[in-house]
Amino acid sequence: MSTTTTQSFTITPLRYALGAKISGIDMNRPLTYTQWKQLQAASNQYHVLIFQSQSLSDQSLFDFATYFGDVFIPPADVPVLASDAQGNVPSVVPVSNKQGGHTGNVELHPHIDHLWTPRPSKASFLYAVQVTQDGGQTTWYNLQKAWEALDTKTKKQIAALSLVTYNPFLNEPGEQRPLYRDNNIPTKGKGYLHPLVLTHPESGKSSLYLSADTEVEIPELDNVAGKALIERLRVHTFSPEFAYQHQWQVGDVVWWDNRSTAHARSPFPSEQIRDLRRVSLAGSRPV
């Protein structure tokens, strides 16, 4: 794929399964309608957009992100990253191992943000304030390509199936939950039903819609068949052939589509600081 130059910025596709670099956009400046439309089209095409050398306040990150939708607000009784005791979530979330941050320094396996909520976020913007020397990379996976690479028999088998994902933020620290629902272990909280194969509301393309290590179940299948299918799909989906790994630099902003990607974080030394800011955008109920 070749570089595309619009009237006001340049799109350079990455040589990976997804992603493009955007140059010529200063997020502190207002967008024109043409820029807005072209960036939205680029997001639908490349799924992950990378803006470099930005210098943003929390407010300017919020202002830019909300050109593309309203901020994600979960129900008060459905905890997510950064929820307080009353269920409130800040519009700009500190994704940081600094005091007051929320994610520590451990590995985070491939996941889709807010998948366990009734209306998961449609997209996220993540801005790098401080980065580590070692580790801390983010890897994105193209869930549309993962679907396209399945054989016809598997596509027919799973096209109409549903997936219930249970909320990992209800678990106690260090608690090990099964990766597939175990009828002998009570669930925690309510699981929300979404399609296993999601149709993107803007592009119309299909994606596998699952995370790597949250507790799930497929209501249409018995536990033995459901567990075997999910294990197989997870191995297939979170493969390097569908991935791009990003090495963060201060000033990077990455905008990704939660309806067509999952993402993971590499671990990093606890004595190093990784400080990023995230704005997530409200989505509709998946179909």
Backbone bond lengths (Angstrom), bond angles and torsions (degrees), N, CA, C in turn:
res aa  C-N    CA-C-N  psi(-1)  N-CA   C-N-CA  omega(-1)  CA-C   N-CA-C  phi
1 M - - - 1.461 - - 1.517 109.94 -
2 S 1.319 115.96 141.90 1.454 120.46 -175.22 1.523 110.55 -102.77
3 T 1.329 114.31 162.32 1.457 121.08 177.37 1.524 110.03 -67.44
4 T 1.341 115.76 139.50 1.456 121.89 177.64 1.517 108.82 -114.98
5 T 1.316 117.24 129.71 1.455 121.61 176.82 1.520 108.72 -110.18
6 T 1.339 116.52 120.99 1.455 121.43 175.80 1.522 108.20 -91.42
7 Q 1.324 116.26 -169.49 1.466 119.91 179.10 1.525 111.77 -63.67
8 S 1.343 117.65 -25.41 1.466 118.01 -171.24 1.521 115.25 -138.16
9 F 1.314 119.00 -3.27 1.466 119.81 177.18 1.521 109.76 -157.47
10 T 1.342 114.73 169.77 1.462 121.34 -175.62 1.520 110.22 -119.60
11 I 1.333 115.93 138.70 1.464 123.31 177.45 1.524 107.74 -112.75
12 T 1.330 116.52 119.37 1.460 121.30 178.77 1.524 109.10 -117.64
13 P 1.331 118.53 104.45 1.469 120.23 179.75 1.525 111.44 -62.59
14 L 1.328 116.23 144.35 1.454 121.54 174.75 1.520 109.94 -80.98
15 R 1.324 116.49 157.91 1.464 120.80 179.17 1.531 109.95 -90.20
16 Y 1.310 114.39 50.70 1.463 121.88 -179.80 1.521 107.81 -135.92
17 A 1.331 116.09 -173.76 1.456 120.71 -176.42 1.521 112.81 -72.30
18 L 1.315 117.04 -11.80 1.462 121.47 179.81 1.519 108.91 -164.71
19 G 1.329 115.28 164.76 1.450 120.08 173.73 1.515 114.75 106.31
20 A 1.340 115.42 146.69 1.466 122.50 174.34 1.517 108.67 -152.14
21 K 1.331 115.86 146.32 1.459 121.33 174.32 1.526 109.17 -92.73
22 I 1.319 114.89 137.61 1.458 121.68 178.22 1.520 108.20 -112.06
23 S 1.320 117.73 123.73 1.462 121.62 176.10 1.522 109.37 -122.79
24 G 1.328 115.19 148.81 1.458 119.93 -179.95 1.511 114.20 98.83
25 I 1.345 117.48 6.28 1.462 121.89 177.14 1.527 108.75 -112.26
26 D 1.322 117.13 124.68 1.462 123.05 170.95 1.522 106.54 -103.53
27 M 1.323 116.52 113.49 1.461 120.28 -174.56 1.525 113.58 -69.22
28 N 1.322 117.46 -9.33 1.464 120.25 175.15 1.527 112.31 -81.73
29 R 1.314 117.18 -9.90 1.458 121.53 -177.01 1.527 110.06 -104.61
30 P 1.323 117.80 148.70 1.464 120.27 179.21 1.530 111.50 -63.00
31 L 1.317 115.69 146.77 1.461 121.21 174.43 1.517 110.29 -86.72
32 T 1.319 115.96 145.96 1.458 120.41 167.99 1.528 108.81 -83.34
33 Y 1.320 115.92 166.17 1.465 119.23 177.58 1.523 110.58 -61.19
34 T 1.328 116.82 -40.81 1.468 120.17 -179.70 1.526 110.81 -62.66
35 Q 1.331 117.44 -44.79 1.465 120.40 177.25 1.527 111.05 -60.15
36 W 1.308 115.79 -46.35 1.474 120.99 179.77 1.531 110.72 -56.80
37 K 1.319 115.90 -47.79 1.460 120.61 -178.08 1.524 111.18 -64.46
38 Q 1.335 117.25 -42.49 1.467 120.83 -178.91 1.530 111.80 -69.41
39 L 1.323 117.67 -36.95 1.465 120.19 177.24 1.523 111.10 -67.59
40 Q 1.324 117.30 -39.69 1.461 119.58 177.62 1.526 110.72 -63.49
41 A 1.324 116.83 -40.96 1.467 120.28 177.34 1.528 110.89 -64.18
42 A 1.329 117.22 -39.36 1.466 120.78 178.53 1.519 111.04 -65.31
43 S 1.325 117.28 -38.97 1.465 120.65 176.91 1.518 111.06 -61.21
44 N 1.318 117.21 -43.66 1.464 120.37 178.94 1.526 112.00 -64.94
45 Q 1.322 116.89 -31.70 1.464 120.49 -177.81 1.524 112.83 -82.42
46 Y 1.337 116.85 -42.18 1.472 120.82 -171.09 1.528 113.86 -107.38
47 H 1.329 117.89 -14.82 1.477 124.36 172.84 1.523 114.33 73.39
48 V 1.313 118.12 -34.15 1.467 123.22 178.87 1.528 107.76 -131.23
49 L 1.333 116.67 121.06 1.465 121.65 178.55 1.522 109.30 -115.41
50 I 1.333 116.62 133.53 1.461 122.98 -174.99 1.527 109.23 -115.59
51 F 1.317 115.80 121.29 1.461 123.45 176.11 1.525 106.64 -111.94
52 Q 1.317 118.12 132.50 1.460 121.35 -176.47 1.526 111.65 -115.93
53 S 1.346 114.42 161.47 1.473 122.48 174.04 1.522 112.49 58.27
54 Q 1.333 116.67 38.85 1.452 121.05 174.14 1.535 109.29 -89.36
55 S 1.320 116.75 152.91 1.468 122.35 176.14 1.522 107.20 -132.30
56 L 1.332 116.08 98.25 1.457 121.09 -166.06 1.521 112.28 -124.70
57 S 1.311 115.65 144.44 1.459 121.59 163.53 1.526 107.98 -85.96
58 D 1.329 116.51 167.93 1.459 119.02 174.70 1.524 110.59 -57.48
59 Q 1.331 116.39 -39.13 1.456 119.96 -178.25 1.528 111.46 -65.96
60 S 1.330 117.61 -41.27 1.469 119.02 -178.92 1.527 111.31 -70.31
61 L 1.343 117.96 -33.31 1.463 119.94 173.32 1.517 110.12 -63.43
62 F 1.323 116.79 -46.28 1.463 121.99 177.54 1.525 110.81 -58.73
63 D 1.325 116.62 -46.36 1.466 120.32 -177.39 1.521 111.27 -61.61
64 F 1.340 117.47 -42.53 1.462 119.46 -179.65 1.528 110.71 -68.30
65 A 1.321 117.19 -47.15 1.468 120.20 -177.06 1.521 111.61 -59.01
66 T 1.326 116.80 -38.80 1.465 119.54 -174.76 1.523 113.57 -79.71
67 Y 1.331 118.28 2.91 1.463 119.11 161.97 1.531 110.13 -61.12
68 F 1.324 116.77 -26.45 1.465 120.97 -169.66 1.528 113.03 -108.52
69 G 1.323 116.85 9.52 1.455 119.77 175.98 1.515 111.55 151.94
70 D 1.322 115.22 171.11 1.459 121.28 176.97 1.524 110.40 -79.03
71 V 1.323 116.43 156.94 1.458 121.24 179.22 1.528 110.30 -68.96
72 F 1.321 115.17 140.06 1.465 122.34 177.19 1.528 110.20 -66.90
73 I 1.343 115.93 127.24 1.463 122.16 175.56 1.526 107.54 -128.61
74 P 1.328 118.98 110.95 1.463 120.37 -179.22 1.523 111.09 -76.66
75 P 1.337 117.74 160.70 1.463 119.33 170.45 1.529 110.15 -57.38
76 A 1.325 116.90 146.97 1.464 120.79 -175.67 1.521 112.60 -61.08
77 D 1.339 117.44 -27.01 1.469 120.47 -177.96 1.530 112.68 -94.69
78 V 1.333 117.37 11.88 1.467 121.83 177.96 1.529 107.59 -121.57
79 P 1.341 118.08 92.47 1.466 119.75 -176.12 1.524 112.86 -67.85
80 V 1.328 114.79 145.76 1.461 123.19 175.72 1.529 106.79 -136.08
81 L 1.325 116.72 -179.09 1.460 120.55 176.16 1.526 110.23 -54.97
82 A 1.332 116.91 126.74 1.468 125.43 176.16 1.523 113.85 81.32
83 S 1.348 119.81 7.31 1.464 120.49 174.07 1.524 110.04 -63.61
84 D 1.345 117.28 137.98 1.457 119.89 173.64 1.529 109.64 -93.04
85 A 1.322 117.19 -174.47 1.466 121.47 -174.30 1.524 112.16 -63.30
86 Q 1.317 117.65 -24.11 1.465 121.49 179.04 1.532 112.60 -93.90
87 G 1.324 117.13 1.40 1.452 120.92 179.75 1.513 114.27 86.58
88 N 1.325 117.29 9.37 1.464 120.48 177.88 1.528 110.64 -82.85
89 V 1.324 116.07 145.76 1.465 122.29 179.74 1.523 108.23 -128.93
90 P 1.343 118.89 132.66 1.468 119.08 178.17 1.524 111.64 -65.76
91 S 1.310 116.40 150.61 1.467 120.25 178.62 1.521 111.51 -65.07
92 V 1.337 116.50 -34.67 1.464 122.49 176.20 1.527 107.06 -114.51
93 V 1.331 116.39 112.81 1.465 122.02 -173.17 1.524 109.89 -94.75
94 P 1.353 118.70 127.64 1.461 120.47 173.14 1.533 110.37 -74.64
95 V 1.318 116.42 110.58 1.469 121.97 175.94 1.522 105.26 -96.91
96 S 1.316 115.99 92.27 1.459 119.62 -163.48 1.519 110.83 -156.55
97 N 1.331 116.02 155.63 1.461 120.89 169.86 1.523 111.34 -101.75
98 K 1.338 117.44 8.60 1.456 121.01 171.44 1.528 109.23 -73.62
99 Q 1.321 116.92 163.75 1.455 120.14 175.17 1.522 109.04 -58.85
100 G 1.325 115.90 131.36 1.452 120.70 -175.77 1.513 113.63 92.06
101 G 1.335 117.03 -7.57 1.464 121.32 174.79 1.518 110.61 -83.25
102 H 1.340 116.45 -174.11 1.459 117.91 -169.54 1.523 115.68 -136.82
103 T 1.329 120.01 1.97 1.469 116.88 -170.16 1.515 115.50 -126.77
104 G 1.321 120.48 -1.36 1.453 120.53 177.39 1.516 112.53 61.18
105 N 1.346 115.07 -151.80 1.471 118.92 -175.57 1.524 113.35 -129.77
106 V 1.332 117.62 7.39 1.460 120.37 -175.02 1.527 110.76 -81.57
107 E 1.328 115.19 167.83 1.461 120.40 175.11 1.521 109.91 -65.22
108 L 1.323 116.45 138.72 1.458 122.54 172.07 1.519 107.51 -115.48
109 H 1.329 116.38 119.11 1.458 121.18 -175.71 1.533 110.98 -72.85
110 P 1.328 117.63 164.87 1.471 119.96 -176.82 1.526 112.52 -55.10
111 H 1.312 115.36 130.21 1.460 120.62 -176.80 1.525 109.67 -152.79
112 I 1.320 114.55 160.91 1.462 122.95 173.04 1.521 106.65 -108.47
113 D 1.318 117.72 126.29 1.457 120.33 -178.23 1.526 111.17 -59.34
114 H 1.347 114.83 131.65 1.465 122.88 170.26 1.525 113.79 64.84
115 L 1.323 117.46 23.90 1.465 121.25 -178.17 1.522 111.83 -62.88
116 W 1.331 118.11 -25.30 1.463 122.87 -176.69 1.529 112.40 -87.01
117 T 1.330 118.23 5.91 1.464 121.82 179.54 1.529 109.71 -98.36
118 P 1.342 118.05 163.16 1.474 118.79 -178.28 1.521 114.04 -65.43
119 R 1.338 117.20 -32.29 1.469 121.64 177.58 1.526 107.76 -133.70
120 P 1.318 117.74 87.79 1.472 120.76 -176.41 1.528 112.39 -60.44
121 S 1.320 115.39 155.69 1.467 119.81 177.77 1.524 110.09 -63.10
122 K 1.334 115.66 146.84 1.467 119.24 -177.86 1.525 112.34 -89.05
123 A 1.327 117.21 -25.29 1.464 120.29 -176.07 1.516 109.39 -159.80
124 S 1.331 115.46 161.36 1.460 121.36 176.73 1.524 109.79 -138.95
125 F 1.330 115.08 149.30 1.463 123.96 173.62 1.522 107.24 -119.54
126 L 1.335 117.67 127.38 1.457 122.10 -177.66 1.531 108.72 -125.52
127 Y 1.330 115.72 125.02 1.472 122.92 -174.12 1.519 109.47 -115.79
128 A 1.338 116.54 130.35 1.460 122.42 -177.08 1.524 111.15 -90.45
129 V 1.345 115.68 113.67 1.461 122.46 176.42 1.523 110.46 -92.63
130 Q 1.331 116.34 -43.33 1.463 122.42 178.63 1.520 107.35 -144.33
131 V 1.334 117.42 137.34 1.463 120.68 -175.62 1.525 109.99 -127.03
132 T 1.326 115.28 163.38 1.459 121.69 -178.23 1.529 111.06 -89.54
133 Q 1.322 115.40 158.25 1.463 120.24 171.62 1.516 110.84 -77.08
134 D 1.327 116.50 -32.78 1.463 122.04 -174.45 1.524 109.67 -124.52
135 G 1.331 116.14 133.29 1.454 120.43 175.24 1.520 112.82 67.38
136 G 1.343 115.22 -162.90 1.455 120.93 177.87 1.510 115.19 78.03
137 Q 1.347 117.78 10.57 1.466 119.81 178.12 1.537 109.83 -68.16
138 T 1.318 115.50 154.89 1.462 121.20 171.62 1.523 108.45 -111.79
139 T 1.328 115.51 133.12 1.465 121.65 178.03 1.516 108.87 -113.56
140 W 1.329 116.07 129.16 1.460 121.31 175.63 1.526 109.78 -106.77
141 Y 1.336 115.63 147.06 1.465 122.98 179.81 1.526 109.12 -120.53
142 N 1.319 115.88 134.15 1.459 122.46 -179.18 1.528 108.92 -84.73
143 L 1.330 116.52 103.54 1.459 121.18 -176.34 1.524 112.25 -76.19
144 Q 1.333 117.51 -20.99 1.467 119.62 173.94 1.520 110.53 -70.84
145 K 1.327 117.07 -44.52 1.468 119.52 177.76 1.528 111.00 -65.16
146 A 1.331 116.93 -35.29 1.464 119.73 177.63 1.526 110.57 -61.80
147 W 1.321 117.05 -40.48 1.466 120.81 176.00 1.528 110.69 -65.83
148 E 1.311 117.05 -47.63 1.465 121.04 -176.90 1.522 112.00 -60.84
149 A 1.330 117.47 -29.73 1.467 121.44 -176.90 1.522 113.42 -81.24
150 L 1.332 117.99 -8.44 1.464 120.23 178.20 1.524 110.64 -69.64
151 D 1.321 116.56 151.50 1.459 120.27 174.89 1.527 109.89 -73.05
152 T 1.317 115.76 159.91 1.462 121.48 -174.89 1.523 111.97 -59.96
153 K 1.318 117.78 -39.14 1.462 121.25 -179.37 1.521 111.19 -61.30
154 T 1.330 117.03 -44.91 1.465 120.41 179.97 1.522 110.65 -66.83
155 K 1.321 117.51 -40.58 1.466 119.94 177.97 1.525 111.07 -57.92
156 K 1.319 116.92 -44.81 1.463 120.28 178.96 1.523 111.16 -65.25
157 Q 1.322 116.27 -36.78 1.465 121.11 -178.66 1.523 111.94 -64.77
158 I 1.331 117.47 -38.45 1.465 119.92 -170.31 1.523 114.38 -105.68
159 A 1.327 118.40 -7.47 1.468 121.09 -170.09 1.522 113.40 -56.79
160 A 1.329 117.50 -35.16 1.466 120.57 -175.96 1.525 113.16 -105.72
161 L 1.332 117.92 10.31 1.463 120.41 -177.47 1.532 111.43 -81.93
162 S 1.330 114.29 155.21 1.460 121.86 176.98 1.521 109.64 -109.46
163 L 1.324 116.03 162.83 1.461 121.47 177.73 1.522 108.84 -137.25
164 V 1.327 115.26 128.37 1.464 121.16 172.03 1.523 107.46 -99.53
165 T 1.319 116.69 125.93 1.465 121.94 177.58 1.523 108.73 -113.47
166 Y 1.332 116.24 128.29 1.465 121.37 -179.16 1.531 110.30 -93.88
167 N 1.321 115.18 151.74 1.461 122.13 -169.41 1.528 112.04 -78.14
168 P 1.335 118.53 113.95 1.468 120.15 179.93 1.521 113.25 -69.75
169 F 1.330 118.10 -17.78 1.463 120.63 -179.11 1.527 112.71 -79.54
170 L 1.336 117.28 -1.86 1.462 121.03 172.49 1.523 111.80 -90.80
171 N 1.326 117.11 -8.31 1.463 121.03 -178.89 1.526 110.80 -78.04
172 E 1.329 115.70 151.35 1.460 120.72 174.38 1.530 109.59 -72.87
173 P 1.343 117.96 152.90 1.470 119.61 177.14 1.520 111.75 -55.20
174 G 1.323 116.69 126.92 1.455 121.55 179.69 1.514 115.01 81.52
175 E 1.322 117.46 -2.92 1.470 120.38 -178.90 1.528 110.39 -70.12
176 Q 1.314 116.00 133.57 1.459 121.49 178.26 1.522 109.48 -98.42
177 R 1.308 116.79 113.64 1.461 121.89 176.75 1.523 108.81 -101.61
178 P 1.342 117.37 153.49 1.466 118.83 176.01 1.521 110.51 -65.81
179 L 1.323 116.55 150.71 1.463 120.58 177.45 1.520 111.79 -81.42
180 Y 1.331 115.76 -13.57 1.463 120.94 171.59 1.522 106.73 -133.53
181 R 1.300 116.45 143.68 1.469 122.69 -176.08 1.520 111.63 -51.40
182 D 1.340 115.56 127.96 1.462 123.32 176.80 1.522 107.47 -111.04
183 N 1.330 117.06 117.23 1.464 120.71 -176.34 1.520 113.15 -62.64
184 N 1.328 117.20 -16.67 1.462 120.64 179.54 1.529 112.78 -87.15
185 I 1.329 117.10 -5.74 1.463 121.49 -179.61 1.530 108.28 -119.73
186 P 1.334 117.87 119.80 1.473 119.42 -179.36 1.530 111.34 -59.51
187 T 1.313 116.34 141.30 1.464 120.19 176.06 1.526 109.70 -77.04
188 K 1.309 115.84 162.68 1.458 121.95 176.81 1.523 108.75 -112.88
189 G 1.316 115.50 117.68 1.450 119.32 178.87 1.519 112.06 73.80
190 K 1.305 114.53 -175.23 1.460 121.86 -178.28 1.522 110.23 -92.48
191 G 1.331 115.53 136.52 1.455 119.79 172.27 1.517 109.90 -95.86
192 Y 1.317 116.61 141.58 1.463 120.33 -178.41 1.523 110.41 -103.61
193 L 1.325 114.36 139.83 1.460 122.60 -174.89 1.526 110.19 -89.28
194 H 1.331 116.21 125.26 1.457 122.28 174.81 1.528 108.40 -135.11
195 P 1.334 118.05 161.17 1.463 119.25 176.75 1.527 111.38 -67.25
196 L 1.317 116.34 143.00 1.464 120.40 173.66 1.526 110.34 -69.90
197 V 1.319 115.75 -30.81 1.470 121.49 175.68 1.528 107.48 -115.44
198 L 1.305 115.87 111.85 1.465 121.77 -175.96 1.521 110.71 -93.05
199 T 1.322 116.20 140.62 1.460 121.78 171.89 1.523 108.67 -99.22
200 H 1.319 116.72 120.33 1.464 120.63 -177.89 1.527 109.12 -64.88
201 P 1.334 118.57 126.87 1.464 119.95 -174.03 1.521 114.51 -68.28
202 E 1.317 118.33 -16.30 1.467 120.73 -179.26 1.523 112.79 -104.87
203 S 1.326 117.29 -43.12 1.468 119.68 -178.66 1.523 112.74 -90.52
204 G 1.344 117.27 -21.66 1.457 121.29 -176.42 1.517 114.12 77.49
205 K 1.341 118.36 3.92 1.463 121.64 -178.32 1.525 111.05 -86.37
206 S 1.336 115.49 154.48 1.463 121.75 -178.40 1.523 111.04 -92.70
207 S 1.338 115.24 147.33 1.465 122.44 176.06 1.518 109.23 -136.73
208 L 1.325 116.82 147.50 1.455 120.36 164.32 1.522 107.34 -70.98
209 Y 1.332 116.38 132.40 1.465 120.24 -169.81 1.519 109.41 -121.02
210 L 1.346 115.91 75.90 1.462 120.22 -179.55 1.513 110.20 -152.83
211 S 1.340 114.64 157.52 1.458 122.71 175.71 1.518 109.86 -102.52
212 A 1.333 116.27 171.89 1.466 120.54 -172.58 1.515 113.79 -84.87
213 D 1.335 118.35 -32.73 1.463 117.05 -170.06 1.523 114.81 -142.57
214 T 1.323 117.83 26.86 1.458 120.07 170.30 1.523 109.21 -94.32
215 E 1.326 115.75 155.40 1.464 121.37 -179.14 1.528 109.51 -72.47
216 V 1.326 116.80 127.35 1.464 121.55 -175.69 1.524 110.35 -138.38
217 E 1.329 115.56 169.59 1.463 121.66 167.56 1.520 109.43 -155.76
218 I 1.329 115.60 153.11 1.464 122.80 175.33 1.523 107.37 -106.34
219 P 1.334 119.56 108.51 1.462 121.30 -174.46 1.525 114.16 -60.65
220 E 1.324 117.29 -29.14 1.470 120.15 -175.99 1.527 113.12 -76.73
221 L 1.338 118.29 -11.29 1.465 121.51 -176.21 1.518 110.34 -120.27
222 D 1.344 116.23 153.49 1.458 118.68 172.18 1.525 108.91 -70.26
223 N 1.328 115.83 166.27 1.468 119.46 -171.96 1.522 113.45 -63.07
224 V 1.320 117.03 -36.13 1.464 119.65 -178.71 1.528 110.27 -66.02
225 A 1.331 116.10 -49.22 1.465 120.15 -179.22 1.527 111.15 -67.74
226 G 1.341 116.40 -40.82 1.457 120.09 -179.32 1.519 112.46 -64.07
227 K 1.332 115.94 -44.14 1.466 119.89 179.97 1.523 111.04 -63.13
228 A 1.329 116.98 -43.28 1.466 120.49 -179.63 1.531 111.01 -63.28
229 L 1.330 116.32 -40.63 1.464 119.86 -179.72 1.526 111.13 -66.08
230 I 1.324 117.01 -45.99 1.464 120.01 -179.12 1.523 111.15 -63.59
231 E 1.323 117.45 -40.89 1.470 119.86 177.62 1.525 110.59 -59.58
232 R 1.325 116.06 -42.57 1.471 119.92 -179.35 1.531 111.05 -66.81
233 L 1.330 116.72 -42.40 1.461 119.74 -179.38 1.524 111.75 -67.50
234 R 1.316 117.31 -35.84 1.463 119.84 179.08 1.527 111.34 -66.25
235 V 1.306 117.09 -43.11 1.470 119.89 177.58 1.530 110.04 -60.90
236 H 1.320 116.05 -42.88 1.468 121.00 -179.90 1.528 111.65 -65.57
237 T 1.336 116.60 -47.09 1.465 121.55 -170.22 1.517 113.07 -69.73
238 F 1.334 116.34 -42.45 1.463 119.61 -172.64 1.522 110.40 -97.64
239 S 1.325 112.87 56.24 1.457 123.37 -179.16 1.526 109.39 -104.21
240 P 1.330 118.33 147.73 1.470 120.55 179.27 1.525 114.08 -56.48
241 E 1.319 118.32 -25.78 1.466 119.04 -177.54 1.527 112.72 -67.11
242 F 1.334 117.38 -18.56 1.461 120.73 179.76 1.529 112.16 -104.99
243 A 1.337 118.15 12.95 1.466 121.90 -165.25 1.526 113.94 -115.65
244 Y 1.319 113.86 155.43 1.468 123.64 165.73 1.523 107.45 -134.75
245 Q 1.338 117.74 128.25 1.461 122.02 177.36 1.524 109.75 -104.73
246 H 1.331 114.91 127.61 1.467 121.05 -177.08 1.518 110.64 -104.24
247 Q 1.336 115.18 126.34 1.467 122.27 173.37 1.528 107.48 -93.57
248 W 1.318 116.72 111.31 1.458 120.96 -172.32 1.531 112.79 -70.01
249 Q 1.329 114.54 142.72 1.458 122.92 168.08 1.528 108.00 -125.50
250 V 1.319 116.17 149.07 1.461 119.57 177.02 1.530 109.37 -55.98
251 G 1.327 116.05 133.87 1.460 120.89 -179.24 1.514 114.38 95.53
252 D 1.331 117.71 -7.77 1.467 120.39 176.12 1.527 110.23 -70.93
253 V 1.317 115.71 140.42 1.464 122.69 165.72 1.518 106.94 -124.76
254 V 1.318 116.59 128.43 1.458 120.75 175.25 1.528 108.29 -117.05
255 W 1.316 114.30 128.83 1.471 122.63 177.78 1.520 106.51 -111.54
256 W 1.324 117.31 122.06 1.460 119.64 179.15 1.517 111.50 -129.91
257 D 1.316 114.25 156.62 1.458 123.42 -178.85 1.525 108.43 -96.24
258 N 1.330 117.06 116.12 1.463 120.79 179.84 1.523 113.26 -73.48
259 R 1.324 117.81 -9.63 1.467 121.24 -179.74 1.519 112.38 -90.11
260 S 1.329 116.52 -9.33 1.467 119.39 -179.62 1.523 112.89 -133.68
261 T 1.336 117.44 2.97 1.461 120.49 179.17 1.520 111.05 -138.84
262 A 1.323 114.89 156.45 1.466 123.35 162.48 1.522 106.49 -121.01
263 H 1.337 116.60 162.45 1.460 118.76 -178.90 1.521 110.80 -143.10
264 A 1.327 114.87 157.35 1.464 122.63 -178.49 1.519 108.63 -136.87
265 R 1.345 115.52 161.10 1.462 120.00 176.19 1.513 110.27 -125.26
266 S 1.327 116.09 135.78 1.460 121.50 174.23 1.529 109.53 -77.40
267 P 1.349 117.81 147.99 1.466 119.78 176.81 1.519 110.87 -69.01
268 F 1.328 115.69 165.23 1.458 120.51 177.68 1.525 109.05 -151.97
269 P 1.339 118.11 160.69 1.466 120.75 -177.36 1.534 111.78 -60.82
270 S 1.323 116.40 135.92 1.464 120.49 -175.31 1.525 112.96 -64.92
271 E 1.335 117.29 -23.37 1.463 119.60 -179.52 1.529 112.17 -80.25
272 Q 1.336 117.82 -9.69 1.460 121.12 176.74 1.532 109.52 -95.41
273 I 1.316 116.21 145.41 1.462 121.26 -176.47 1.530 110.34 -98.09
274 R 1.308 114.60 129.91 1.471 122.27 173.03 1.525 106.56 -122.66
275 D 1.308 117.17 111.25 1.460 122.24 -172.12 1.526 109.01 -128.19
276 L 1.318 115.80 109.17 1.461 121.97 179.72 1.523 109.16 -127.42
277 R 1.334 116.34 164.29 1.463 122.32 178.37 1.526 108.42 -125.02
278 R 1.335 115.29 136.57 1.469 119.18 -176.84 1.523 111.16 -125.50
279 V 1.320 114.68 136.85 1.459 122.52 168.65 1.519 107.16 -120.16
280 S 1.333 116.61 126.69 1.466 121.51 178.11 1.523 109.20 -111.19
281 L 1.317 115.71 144.54 1.461 121.78 -176.06 1.520 111.31 -105.55
282 A 1.321 115.37 142.39 1.462 121.70 -177.86 1.519 111.03 -63.88
283 G 1.320 115.36 140.53 1.456 121.27 176.82 1.519 110.98 -117.91
284 S 1.302 115.88 173.82 1.458 122.12 176.02 1.523 109.33 -97.67
285 R 1.303 116.34 172.24 1.461 119.79 177.94 1.530 109.07 -65.96
286 P 1.343 118.05 127.46 1.469 120.24 -175.58 1.531 112.57 -66.02
287 V 1.321 115.39 145.52 1.472 121.53 174.76 1.529 108.64 -132.71
